[in-house]
Amino acid sequence: QVRLADSGGGSVQAGDPLRLSCAASGGSVSNAAMGWFRQAPGKDREFVAATASSGISSLYTDSVKGRFTISRDNAKNTVYLQMNNLKPEDTAVYYCAARFGSGSWSLRTRDYTYWGQGTQVTVSS
């Protein structure tokens, strides 16, 4: 049973950076596509970024392109989300997720099997 632990969230000012981490335990995620999603109060969980198992191919939602970077360190069984130039609209609980069975990323929450517990990101203006 793979377990994902999200961390790195916090309260920052607009324009500040944060780096989220997602550490996997109980099994390797090196063959899994990994994604980051977020959920703001009163809204559905939405796709933010994902990377293929190879780490070569990545996808971002339009609102974070050029500001966020997803990366993975398979030796550490960890995935990161570097968030730069944060905006108040980035405020949400951020979740990492693992998709096994396919090395390709997906935008759909239902394609991911394992989820982290979430880490809160709050950006004030």
N, C-alpha and C positions, 0 to 999 in steps of 0.2 A: 504494500500500500504506500503510494507516494504521498508525501506531505509537503506542502508548500508554505513557507513562512515569509510573508511580506514585511518589509520594514523600510524605514527611511523617511516616512512622512513627517509633516510638521506644519507649523504656521510661519509663513513668510510674507514679505512685501512683494508687490508687483515688480517684476523685473529680476527677482532673485532666482537662483537655481536650487534644485534639489535632485538628489539621486536616490531612486528607489531600488531596493534589492529584493530578490525573491530566491531564497535558499531552499533547495529541495533536499529531502531526506527520505529514507526508506526505499530508495531506488534511484537509478540514474535517469535523468531527463535528456541525456545526450541525443537520443533518438526521437525526442518529442519536439514538435513545434511549440513555441511558447508565446503567449500573448499577455498583453496588459489591457485591462478594461477599467472603466470608472463608472461610478454611480453617484450622481448628485441628489440631494434631497428632493423627493417627489418625482424623480425621473427614472427612466429605465436604465439598466446597465448598458453602457455603450463601449464599442471598440475604440481602443486608442492606438495600439501598435502590436505587431507580431513579427516573429522571426522564425524562419524555417530551421529545421534541426541542424542544418549545415552552418547556419549563421550568416550565410551569404545573401540570402534573399530576405528582405524586410518590407513591411507595409505599414503605412501610417494613415490615420484619419486626417482629412485636410486641415483641420483646425490646429494640428500640432506639427505639421510638416515644417521642417527648418528649425524647430525649437526643441523637439524631443528626439532622442536617439535610443533605440533598443539595442542591447548587446548581450552576449552570453559568454560565460566562461565554463565550458563543459568540464574542465579539470576540477573546478570548484562546485560544479553542479548548481550554478547560480546564474540568474538572469538579472539584468539591470535595466532601468529606465532613467536615462539622464534627461532631466527637464530643465531647460534654460528659458530665460525671459518669461517667467510664469505670469499668468494673467488671472484676474479674479474669476473668470469663467472656467478656469482649470480646477477650481475648488470642487472636491469630490472625495469619495473613498475609492482608492485604487486597489485593484485586485490583479494578481498574476494568475495565469492558468496554463495548464499543460495539455497538449493534444497528442495522444498516442495513436498509433495505427497509420498515421500519415506524417511524412516529414514536412508537409506543406502547411503554411499558415492558413488561418481562416478568420473571417470577421464575425462569425456566428458563435454566440455563447454556447449553444447546444453542441458544438463540435469539440468542446473542451471537457475533459473528464475530471481533472483535479484543479482545485481552486485554493488560493491562499485565503487567509482570514480578512484581508483588507488592511490598508493603512491610510489614515486620513491626511489629506493635503488641503490646507486652507491658505488661500492667497488673498491678502487684503490690499486695497488700493491706496 
